[in-house]
Amino acid sequence: MKFNIGIEAVASYIPSTAVDNLEQGSQFDVDEGFVLDKIGCRTLPRLSDDETVTSACQAAFEALSARTGIDPRSIECIVVCTQTPDHGGIPHSSALVQAAIDAPEQCAGFDIGLGCSGYVYGLQVVASFMQMHGMKKGLLFTCDPYSRILDPEDKNTSLLFGDGATVTLLSDTPKFVSQACKFSTRGESALIKVDGKLVMNGRAVFNFALMDVPKQIQELLESEEVDKSEIDLFLLHQGSRFMLENTIKRIGDIQDRAPVNLEFTGNLVSSSIPVLLEKYLDEPALQTLVFSGFGVGLSWASAIYSRVTR
């Protein structure tokens, strides 16, 4: 299904406070080569003690407002994608963000509890919801400070995840709209879960990304009769450098169109794709994009987005 509602603008907030990942690695007897070449994260941004999911989303909105001049009173829909909400999720994050950015009371608000696939899912949910109800301007926020559920003694997770927030303006004057999507869920494979603290089976997650993600992307392209060569940019979830580079190789012949950029952000969960998209959204040469988010659930989702020509 093709939507009139689509992506108009993206803005992000990356905290200035950060952890030196090389120093962290030394505590696990891990050398610089492993940290940079396998994990890919030199520093990991961290929300400070007085920052929250709400305040990070507010900071992302302020960046969006500075860039676009968006009036918060024009917003008709606010959705927050997070698995680590403030106050345990009561009240829901979108209500807290609505108040923080001074959006009107006549504004729909709800949360989506997805992780690394959440941005791709969220775009579809918000665009569909807005179109169904005749809305013209909505905001999709992403923020998951996994640092607050990490075990500092766990090498598999503490060297990987960063904190950040993004906001995507969806509107009836978009730059990109959805062309097609595919979604998958495998609930029996709880490879990433919280058991007091975040626990991850890194080897199994790597195998999942290497096998299932390229397959879904290929099925998506075939369903639309689109060749890989017709895609200008593949924006994949930035899980870890080693996993990402091997997934890109498995897709095949897209290395020059699939950026790897997590050195100073780490794995930002649902924020990783929009942080990338922010860098490329306004490049007019880019006409067709593929997004693919994958991780906790297991959940994976891929979408083709096309530039709107006027």
C-alpha positions in Angstrom: 0.0 0.0 0.0 1.3 3.4 -0.9 0.8 6.3 1.5 0.5 10.0 1.0 1.8 10.4 4.5 5.6 10.0 4.7 8.9 11.2 6.0 9.5 14.9 5.8 12.3 15.5 8.3 14.5 13.7 10.9 16.4 15.1 13.9 18.4 13.4 16.6 19.8 14.0 20.1 23.1 12.3 21.0 24.2 13.0 24.6 27.6 14.8 25.1 28.4 12.4 28.0 30.1 9.3 26.7 32.0 6.2 27.9 35.5 5.5 26.5 34.9 2.0 25.0 38.6 1.3 24.6 39.0 1.9 28.3 36.0 -0.4 28.9 37.5 -3.0 26.7 40.8 -3.1 28.6 38.8 -4.0 31.7 37.7 -7.2 29.9 41.3 -7.8 28.5 40.0 -6.9 25.1 42.4 -5.1 22.8 41.8 -2.0 20.6 41.5 -4.0 17.5 38.6 -6.1 18.8 36.7 -3.1 20.1 37.1 -1.1 16.9 37.0 -3.9 14.2 34.6 -6.3 15.7 32.3 -4.2 17.9 33.0 -0.9 16.0 32.3 1.5 18.9 35.1 3.9 20.1 32.8 5.8 22.4 29.3 5.1 23.8 27.0 8.1 24.5 25.2 8.0 27.8 22.2 9.9 29.2 23.3 11.7 32.3 21.6 10.9 35.6 19.2 13.9 35.3 18.2 13.0 31.7 15.2 10.8 30.8 13.6 9.3 27.8 11.2 12.3 27.9 14.0 14.9 28.1 16.0 13.2 25.3 12.9 13.2 23.0 12.3 16.8 23.9 16.0 17.6 22.9 15.5 15.8 19.6 12.3 17.8 18.9 14.2 21.1 19.6 16.7 20.1 17.0 13.8 19.3 14.6 12.2 22.7 15.4 15.4 24.6 14.8 15.8 22.9 11.4 12.2 23.0 10.1 10.4 25.7 12.2 7.7 23.2 13.0 5.0 24.6 15.4 4.3 22.1 18.1 0.7 23.3 18.1 0.3 21.8 14.6 1.1 18.2 15.8 -1.8 15.8 15.6 -0.1 12.6 16.6 2.8 11.6 18.9 4.2 8.1 19.0 7.2 7.0 21.1 9.0 3.8 20.4 10.8 2.6 23.5 11.4 -0.5 25.6 12.8 1.5 28.5 10.2 4.1 29.3 10.3 6.6 32.2 8.5 5.6 35.4 8.1 2.0 34.2 5.8 3.2 31.4 3.1 4.8 33.6 2.1 7.3 32.3 3.0 6.4 28.7 6.0 8.1 27.2 4.0 9.8 24.4 1.9 11.7 27.0 5.0 12.9 28.8 6.5 14.0 25.5 3.3 15.8 24.5 3.5 17.9 27.6 7.2 18.5 27.3 7.0 19.9 23.7 3.7 21.7 24.4 1.8 19.9 21.8 -2.0 20.5 21.9 -4.4 18.3 23.9 -6.2 17.4 20.7 -3.2 15.1 19.9 -3.3 11.4 19.7 -0.5 9.7 21.7 0.6 6.1 22.2 3.8 4.0 22.6 5.3 1.2 20.7 7.3 -1.4 22.6 9.7 -2.6 20.0 13.5 -2.6 19.9 15.8 -2.7 16.9 12.9 -3.3 14.4 10.9 -0.5 16.0 11.6 2.3 13.6 10.5 0.4 10.5 7.4 -0.8 12.2 6.8 2.7 13.7 6.9 4.4 10.4 4.2 2.1 9.0 2.0 2.4 12.1 2.1 6.1 12.3 1.6 6.8 8.6 -1.3 4.4 8.5 -2.9 5.9 11.6 -2.5 9.4 10.3 -3.9 8.6 6.9 -6.8 6.7 8.4 -7.8 9.8 10.5 -7.0 12.6 8.1 -4.0 13.9 10.0 -1.3 16.0 8.4 1.5 16.2 10.9 2.7 13.6 13.3 5.9 12.7 15.2 7.6 9.4 15.7 10.1 9.4 18.5 12.7 6.7 19.3 14.6 6.4 22.5 16.0 3.4 24.3 18.7 4.1 26.9 19.7 0.4 27.3 22.6 1.6 29.4 20.2 1.7 32.3 19.6 -2.1 32.1 23.1 -3.2 31.3 25.3 -5.4 33.5 28.7 -3.5 33.6 30.4 -6.9 34.0 28.8 -8.3 30.8 31.2 -7.9 27.9 28.5 -9.0 25.4 26.4 -5.9 26.1 28.3 -3.3 28.0 30.7 -2.7 25.0 27.9 -2.3 22.5 24.9 -0.1 23.4 24.7 3.7 23.3 22.0 6.1 24.3 20.2 8.6 22.0 16.9 9.8 20.7 15.4 10.7 17.4 12.2 12.3 16.0 10.8 11.9 12.6 8.3 14.3 11.2 5.6 12.5 9.1 3.4 14.7 7.1 1.3 15.1 4.0 4.3 16.9 2.3 6.8 14.1 2.6 10.2 13.6 1.0 10.0 9.8 1.1 7.0 7.5 1.2 6.6 3.8 1.8 6.5 1.6 -1.3 6.5 -1.9 0.3 7.4 -3.7 3.6 7.9 -7.1 5.0 7.7 -8.1 8.7 8.7 -11.2 10.6 8.6 -12.4 14.2 10.1 -15.4 16.0 9.0 -15.3 19.6 10.5 -18.7 20.5 14.0 -17.3 20.0 14.4 -15.0 23.0 18.1 -14.3 22.2 18.0 -10.8 23.7 16.0 -10.4 27.0 16.0 -8.8 30.4 16.6 -11.2 33.3 17.3 -8.6 35.9 19.7 -7.0 33.5 20.0 -7.2 29.7 21.2 -10.6 28.5 22.2 -11.4 24.8 23.3 -14.5 23.0 25.7 -12.8 20.7 26.6 -15.8 18.5 23.0 -16.7 17.9 22.1 -13.1 17.2 24.9 -12.9 14.7 23.7 -16.0 12.9 20.1 -14.7 12.8 21.3 -11.4 11.2 23.4 -13.2 8.7 20.7 -15.7 7.6 17.3 -14.1 8.0 17.9 -10.4 7.2 19.4 -10.8 3.7 16.6 -13.3 2.9 13.9 -10.9 3.9 15.4 -8.0 2.0 15.7 -10.2 -1.1 12.1 -11.3 -0.8 11.0 -7.7 -0.4 12.9 -6.6 -3.6 11.6 -9.6 -5.6 8.0 -8.9 -4.5 8.3 -5.4 -6.0 10.3 -6.5 -9.0 13.1 -4.2 -7.9 16.8 -5.1 -8.5 19.4 -4.4 -5.8 21.2 -2.1 -8.3 18.1 0.2 -8.3 18.5 0.9 -4.5 20.5 4.0 -3.8 21.1 3.3 -0.1 20.6 0.5 2.3 20.1 1.7 5.8 20.5 -1.3 8.1 20.3 -1.4 11.9 23.7 -0.7 13.3 24.1 -3.7 15.6 27.8 -4.2 15.6 30.5 -3.7 13.0 31.3 -7.3 12.5 27.7 -8.4 12.3 26.7 -5.5 10.0 29.7 -5.9 7.6 29.0 -9.7 7.2 25.3 -9.1 6.7 26.1 -6.6 4.0 28.4 -9.1 2.4 25.7 -11.7 2.5 23.2 -9.4 0.8 25.8 -8.9 -1.9 27.2 -6.1 -4.0 25.9 -3.3 -1.8 29.0 -2.4 0.3 29.3 1.0 -1.3 25.7 1.8 -0.6 25.3 0.4 3.0 27.0 2.7 5.5 28.5 1.5 8.7 28.5 4.3 11.2 28.5 3.4 14.9 31.9 4.4 16.0 30.7 7.3 18.2 27.1 6.2 18.8 27.2 2.4 19.5 24.1 0.4 18.9 21.2 2.9 19.4 18.5 0.2 19.2 15.4 1.8 17.5 17.3 5.0 16.9 20.1 3.6 14.8 18.3 3.8 11.4 16.9 7.3 11.8 20.3 8.6 13.0 21.7 7.3 9.7 18.7 8.6 7.7 19.2 12.1 9.1 22.6 12.3 7.3 21.2 11.4 3.9 17.6 12.6 3.8 18.2 15.8 1.9 20.6 14.4 -0.7 18.5 14.8 -3.9 20.5 12.1 -5.8 19.0 9.5 -3.4 15.7 8.3 -4.9 15.1 4.8 -3.5 16.1 3.6 0.0 15.8 0.3 1.9 15.5 0.3 5.7 16.0 -2.9 7.7 15.7 -3.2 11.4 16.3 -6.5 13.3 16.9 -7.7 16.8 15.1 -8.3 20.1 12.0 -10.3 19.7 13.2 -11.8 17.5 11.7 -9.2 15.3 12.8 -8.0 11.8 11.3 -5.6 9.3 12.4 -4.2 6.0 10.9 -1.5 3.8 11.5 0.3 0.5 11.0 4.0 0.5 10.8 6.2 -2.6 11.4 9.9 -3.0 8.4 12.0 -3.8 8.7 14.1 -6.9 6.7 17.2 -7.3 
